[in-house]
Amino acid sequence: MKSNALALPLALVALAPLARPDKVVLTDGSTLDEVTIVEEGLLEVTYRPEGKTSESTVPSEQILRIEFARKPKEVDEADAAIEDGNLGDGLAGLKAYVAESDENRSSRYKWAPAYARWRLVELHQSVGDSSGVVEFADQLLAKEQDSRYLPMAYLAKAQALGDLGEDAKAEQTLLALRGVIEDKGLPKRWQLECDLSLTLLDAKLTDEQKRDRVLEIGAEAGSDYPSVRDRARVAEGEAYLGSSQFDKALEVFRGITEDPTADDGTLAGAYTGIGDCLYQRAVTLIKAEQDAASVIEEGLLAFLHAASYKEQSAYRPKALLYAGRCFDLRETEDGRSRARTLYRAVVREYENSPWAEEAKKFL
C-alpha cells in the first residue's frame, strides 16, 4: 500500500506539462523556436536553445517580435488581463512591476523591465493615447538605455508628438535618435527608420517629393530591412493618395497585401489605403448618379480587414470610422444602424484621438 501511495504523486509529476519555451520571430519571417531569452540588449539578444547550456545571440535589429512563454508573475498576470480586455488592470499591473523593478531587478528575467515599459508604450499606442505614449516612451528612454527597445521608443515618441501636432518636438526627438545611432554605432536599419520618419514629418515636402524620397529609402532598405521597406511602400501609396492618384495608390496597396512577408502594421496600412481609394471612387460614382454598390462593399471589406489588426492604432480608428461611412453610403436603415455602432466603438476605444471627435460628428 505504501509503495502505491508514493507512485500516484510521482505519476502526476510525470504527467505535469513542462514550461513552454520562448519564440523569436525575425524580420525576414523566419523564427527561432524553443529558446529561452536571457537578455535583450541594444545590439543583440542573448538566448539559450532548449535543452542546451550554451548561449547564442542574434542581432537586435533582426528581431520583429519575441513571444515570451515565461514571464515574471506580475507581468504574466498583467498581459493576461489585457488579453481578457481588462486594459486598466493590465496597465496598473505593468506600472506596479516597473516601479518595483527599479528597486529590485530580477537576475532570472533581465529582459522583463524593458519589456514591461515597452508594453506600456504599445498599449497607449493601441488606444490612440499619444500623450501616454510620450510619457512612457520618456520613461523607457531614461531607464532602459541598453535595451533593444531604445530606438523603437524614440520612433514611437516622435510619431505620438506628430499626432499631437507638435512637429518641432517630433523632429527634435528624431534628431536625438540620430545622435544615439552615431554614438552607439547602431545598425543601418535605425538610420533608415529615422530618415523615413523625418521625411514623413517634413511639411515642406510636396507629395511628389515625399514619394520620391520614400522610394529611395525603400530601395536602400531592400531585403536587408524588410520592415523599413514595407513602411516606405505604405508611405508611397499614401503619397499617391495625397495627390488624388487613386489608381496608382490602389496598385501599390494591393501589391503590399500580396506580400507574404508584410507585417501587421504594413497590412493594416495597406488595407486602410485600399479602403480610402475605393471610398473616394464610390463617392465620385454617387455624385455622378452611377451605381456604386459593389465599390462600396469592396471598400467596406478593406476597412473591416484593416480594423481587424486591433493593436495598429495608426490605422484602426480610421478604418472603423470609414467602415461606418461605407455603411452610411448604403442609405438603408440597417446600414445606418451598423454605422452608428462603429462610430460608438471609435469614441469608446479611442476617446483621446482626433478620430473620436470625428466620429462624434457623425453620431
N, C-alpha and C positions, 0 to 999 in steps of 0.2 A: 504493500500500500504506500509505503514511504517513497519508494522509487517512482511510482506513478504520480504521486503528488508533486514531485520535483519535475517530472517530464513535461507536464502541461505548461508551466510557465516558460520552460525552455523552448517548447514548440511555438508558443506565442511570440517569443522573441525572434525566432527564426522567420516567422511569417510577417513580422513588422516591416513596413515599407522603408526602404533606405531613403535618405535625403536626396532630393533630385539635384543634379549638377546645374551650374550656370551655363548660359549660351551667349556667344558673341556673334553679332551679325555685322558683317563688314560692308563697306560702301559698294563693293563690286557684286554684292548679292550672295557671296559665299559665307559660310559660318564656321565657327569653332565650337564644336559640340562637346558636352560632357567635360567641362572645365570648372575650376574654382578660381574666381577672381581674387587675387592677392592685394593688388593696389592699382589705382587708376592715376597715373602720373600725367604731367603736362605733355611729355613727349612720347611716352609709351605706357601700355597697360601690361601689368605682370599677371600671369595666370599659371595655374598648375593643372595639367591634364589629369583627368580622373584616374585614380589608381597609381599615380606616379608621385615621387617625392621631389623630382627636379622641377624647376620653374622655367617658363618661356615668356617671351614678350612679343607684343605686336604694336606697331606704331599707332599712337592715339588718333592720328589724322585719318586712319583707315577704318575707324570704328563708326558704324552707323548707330547701333544701339547695343546695350547689354541687357539680357533678360536674366535678372538675378533670381535664383530659386531659393537662396538662403540669405536672409537679411536679419539685422537686429530686430528683436521682438517689437519694439516701438514703431520701427519703420514698416515692418510687415503688417502690423495692425492698421497703421495709417493708410497704406496702399490698399488694404482690403476694404477699409471704409470708403475710400474713393471709388473703388471698383463697384461697390454696392450703391453708389450715388450719394453717399454722405460726405460731401465735399468739406463742409465745415469741420466735422470730426477729423477728417484726414489732414486738413491744414493745421488744425490745433495739435495733432499728434506729431507732425513733422517739425513744427515750430518748437515744441517741447523737446524733441530729440536733439535738434541742433543746438539749443541752449544748453542742454546737458552735456553734449559732446564738446562744447567749448571748455568745459571744466574737466572732463574725463574722457579722453579718446580711447576707444577700444583697440587693442592690438590685433584682435581677430578680424574686425571689419574696418580696416584702414580707409577703405573707399567710401564708407557709408555717410559720413558727414557732408562730403561734397555732393554725393548723390542726392541726399535729402534736400540740400539747398537748391540744387538744380531742379528737383521735382517741384519745389515751391515756385520757382520761376515758370516752369512749364504749366503748372496748374493755373497760375494767374494769366498766362497767355491763353489758356484754353477757354477762359470765360471772358476774354477781352478786357481784362483789368490792367490797362497799361501802366497806371501808377503803381500797382502792386508788382508788376514785372520789374520796373525800375528799382523799387525798394529792395526786392530780394536779389536782383542781379548785383546791386551795390554790395549787399552783404556777402555774396559769393566772391566778388572781386576782392573784398577786403580780407576774407578769411581763408580762401582756398587758392592761393597763388600758384600752387604746384599741381593743381587738378587739371584733368583733360577738359573740364567744363569751362575753363577760364575764357578762351576765345569765343565760345558759344554765348557766354554771359555778356560779353561786350556787344556781340551782334544782336542779342535779344534786347538789351537795353537801348541800343541805337534805334531799333525798329519801334520799340514802345515810345520813345521820345518823338520819333517822327509821327507816330499815330496821334500823339498828344499835340501835334503842331509845333513842337519845339525843335525845329530843324537845326538851329545853330548848336544846340546841346547834343543833338544826334551826331552831327558832323564832328564835334569835339570828341565824342566817345569813340567814333571810328578812327580818328587820328591818334587817339590814345592806344587803340588796338594796334595800329601800325607801329607805334613805338615799342610795344610789347613784342611784336613779331620780330623786330630788328634786335632788340636787347636779348631776347631769349632764343633767338635762332629758330623760330617756329617754321614748320614746313610751308611750301608754296601754297598749299590749299588755303591757308588762312589769309594770305595776301590777296588771293583771287576773291575769296569771300568778302573781304574788306573793300576791294576795288568795286565789286558788284554792288554792294550796299551803298557806297558813296555815289556811284553812277545813278542809281535809282532815286537817291535823295536829292540830286542836283536839279534844282528848279530852273536853272539857266539853260539846261539842255532841251532841245526840241525832241519830240517823239522819235523823229528820224535819227537824230544824233544819239539818243539813248539806245535805240535799236542797233545802230552800228557798233556802239561800244560794247553792249552786252553780247553781241555776236562774236566780237574779238575775245572777250573774256571766256565765253563758252568754248570757243575753238582752242584757246590756250589750256583750258581745263581738260578737255578731251576725255579719253577713257581713264586717265590717271585720277581725275577728281570728278566722278560722275555726279555727285550731289551738287557741285558748283555748276557743272554743265547744264544740269536739269533746271536749276533755278534760273539760269540765263535763258533757257529756252522758253520758260513761262514768261519771263520779262520781255522776250522778243514778241511773243503773242500779244502781251498786254500793250506793247508799244504800237502794234498794228491796230489794236482796238482803239487806242487813244486818238489815232488819226483816222478812225472810221473805215479802215480797210478790213472789213469783216471777213471777206472770203479768205484773205491771206492769214488772218488771225485764226480762223477756223481750221485751216490746213495745218498750222503749227500746233495748235492744241490737240487736234485729233492724232497727229503724229506722236505726241507725248504719251497719250493714253495707250498706244500700241507698243510702247517700250516696256518690256518685262522687268527692266532694272529700275524703273521710276519708283521713288519712294512715296509715302502717303502725302507729304506736303506738296510734292510736284503734281501728283494726280489730282489732289483737291484743287490746286490752281488751274490745272488744265480743264477739268470738268466745269469749274466755275466760268472759265473763259468760253467754253463751248456754249454754255447756257447764255452768257452775255450776247454772243453773236446771234444765236437763234432768237433770243428775246427781241433784239433790235430788228431782226428780219420780220418777226411776227408783227411788231408794231407798224412797220412800214407797209406790210400787206393789208393790215386792218385799215390804215389810213387811205389806202388805195381801193378799199372796199372789195378786197380779194380774200379768198379762203385761206385762213392761217391756221386751221385746226391742227394739222399734222406737225407744223413747225412749233406751235405752242407745246404740244405733247412731247416732242423731242427735246425742247429746251427745258421743260419741266423735269424730265428724267435726268438730264445732265445736272441740273441744280440739286436734285434729290441725291444723286450719286455723290456730288461734292459734299453735301451735308452729312453723308454717312461717315466721313472722316471726322469723328467727334472732337479730336484734340487739335484740329487745324483751325485755330481761331482767326487766322489771317483770311480765311475764305468761308468758313462755315456760316457765320451770321449773315453774310451777304447772300450765300446760297439759299438759306432758309427764307430770307426776305423775298428774294426774287422767285423762288418756287411759289411763294404766296402770290406774287404779281402774276405769274403764269396761270394760277388757279383763277385769279380775278379776270384774266383775259377770256376765260371760258364763258363768262357772262351768264352763269347759272347759279341758282341758289346754293347748290351743293358746292360749286367752286368757290363761291364767296365764303361759305362756312369753313371750308378747308383752309382758305387763305387766312381767315381770322385766327385759326388755330396756330398757324405758322407764325403770324405776327406776334401772337402772345408768347410763343416759345422764344422768339428773339428777345423780347422785352424781359422775360423771366431769366433766361440763361446769360444774357449779355447786357445787363442793366447799366453797366458803366461804359458802354460803347456807343459811338455815333449811330450804329445800325439800330440800336434800341430806340433812339429818338426818331429815326426814320420810320420804324415800324409803328410807333405810336400815331404818326400822322395818318397811316392807312387804317388803323383801328378806329 
